[in-house]
């Protein structure tokens, strides 16, 4: 009799198997082999529904928004602002006025550091990060440190790849003013207890602000920013099956309203003279220049697509794939798996003993398997793990068991050739 785990895998695969055909690129071959795309943590492929939505704008109704009195501009403005409302619902924000469209998640974090940070932090104030942060959630705070003299403190990770919450509690002091933490690690797949992190910070001092980097988590699970209690939440469109060049910043409205503009010009102004300029209320205060109109429309289509499938089903499906990949790696032997823990998302990072990650990636490429190798923009984390980099396989709703089998087969080939 099949195990319950195996039955769940079969049910989820059956439910999502047809999704693969929605992604035209996956019907192609790579190096003459069936394409097994296992690099969605870097950037996900795009379903035809998203591509068609963006094409429709470009072909039949493109115009700049917010200013034009003609029908194309008015219609597209309504569609664009409708997506803002849609995003607010998707992450459980109280209002669409709390949703700022940016260039990407990195841009969103830089906006917070340079606008909120420059306005509200001062020399000696402490900002807490973690050892598993992406560079995008490290460097902006280092730039702020150089500019105004803040102090950065770091939550270490344990040997199993989780945050050391006891140390975190000890890092909170009377000088702590900000916590900026990743929700799901892009390198390990670890899902951090962000609600607990936020609760502890606010209990220590209600004025501490918390930013959650949801670049990975917003793709794979339900998010409710009001339930989390965070002040800021960021994610990016290109990982959520949409086009690049679009990010989202959620900010509690009262906090956004306390922040000065980050960039100037275009649609963020109320009036301009050479004596002084006045600025719009949030979110428009932070959206200078012509926005990523077509990508925003695509994001709306992507959210519709994901919601139609169901985030719970997607999360189960990707978790099952992660477990199958982990079991396959363990059966090979001579493999180091990083963060081999239960509470993680659809990411598996590993190394073959004695083999450089780049060599493994090159051989997998010839087998039609696309993975990411290197430090994954997490150099401090790699240093903590004592490695230069690793191989990362990451899963999306369009992956299936065949992708895992193809990858494991390629890894056996890599071992045979390189050891």
Secondary structure by P-SEA (a helix, b strand, c coil): cccaaaaaaaaaaaacccccccccccccccccccccccccccbbbbcaaaaaaaaaaaccccccccccccaaaaaaaaaaaaaaaaaaaaacccccccccccccaaaaaaaaaaacccccccccbbbbbcccccccccaaaaaaaaccbbbbbbbbbccccccaaaaaaaaccccccbbbbbccccccccccaaaaaaaaaaaacccbbbbbbcccccccbbbbcccccccbbbbbcccccccccbbbbbccaaaaaacccccccccccccccccccccccccccccccccaaaaaaaaaaaaaaaaaacaaaaaaaaaaaaaaaaaaaaaaccccccccccccccccccccccccaaaaaaaaaaacbbbbbcccccaaaaaaacccbbbbbbbcccccaaaaaaaaaaaaaaaaacc
